[in-house]
Amino acid sequence: MAFWSASAAADELCKKLIATGNPEYPPFLWRDPEDENRLIGANAELMQVLSKEIGIPIEVRYLGPWGRVQEEAKLGRVDLLAGAFLTLARLDYMDYFYPSFHKTHTVIWSRSDRSFIYKKWSDLVGKRGVTVINNSFGEEFDRYARESLKIMTVASLEQALNILTLGRADYLIYEEDPGYAYIAKLNIDNLKTRTPAITNEDLYLTLSHKSPCNTPELRARIARAMYRIEKQNVMSKLVAAQIQQWRKQQSK
């Protein structure tokens, strides 16, 4: 009875959900140039679709770089992460909703004017890598990277791209779509992707364990809604529209 009362009280208090995510992740998420406290993009639009499904307003805020965002989720100062890969470490502080809402491709980026052979993970051994701090590329590759590769981490994707273009790293590991978006923004023309992809990872919606809104009833509502949204192929349409929105903003 006490558990039911606590759950019901939490649901009564949960009048709004705060969502955030990686702010350097176009076309999925990026800062609104007209309001830099707000995130826009396909994942932000997905949160509005979810909001209508569950009947609770969802505000998508900018709360800092990706590393800080994850700390905010650990502390329960944000409710939802609108896009995260599945890792064992993150399971310690977030609930994941299934199915995933999108699949992303993480690739190797290198300078097009330099010889770079990559066909398998072991080809990266002995080379200098760079990526963004606290990024994950799937449990299996993360473990391989810790054990076998030399990868520096920096605060932002823009910084990582600059390091690569200046030749201070041999390769960058990052997702394909956001990488192309930032290359276009920065007018970089000497980088290319290498195949095959490092990983093909699912992107999930997560809910902080410490969120005051995290109750069995709300988790069930969100899970049902995300299942319906995935079956309707909503995300593919949102991504296509937000690619155009990003390009339009960069051309101004």
Number of C-alpha atoms within 10 A of each C-alpha: 6 7 8 10 10 12 19 15 14 18 17 10 11 17 12 14 19 17 26 30 31 25 23 21 22 25 26 27 27 23 19 16 11 7 11 13 13 19 27 25 23 26 30 25 20 19 22 15 16 20 18 12 16 17 11 14 16 22 18 25 21 23 21 15 17 22 16 15 20 24 13 18 25 20 14 20 17 25 26 28 24 24 23 20 20 21 14 9 9 17 13 11 19 24 17 22 19 16 18 19 23 18 12 17 16 23 24 22 24 26 20 14 9 11 9 16 11 16 13 11 15 12 12 21 12 11 13 17 25 24 24 24 17 15 16 18 25 18 14 11 14 14 12 12 17 10 9 13 19 15 20 14 16 15 14 16 22 16 14 24 26 14 19 22 19 10 14 13 21 23 28 27 22 25 21 16 17 21 24 17 18 19 17 14 15 12 8 13 11 13 19 15 20 17 13 15 19 21 16 15 20 18 19 21 27 25 25 26 20 16 21 18 25 21 17 12 14 16 17 13 14 19 18 16 18 24 15 15 18 16 11 11 12 17 19 13 11 18 20 12 14 20 18 11 16 19 15 10 11 12 8 5
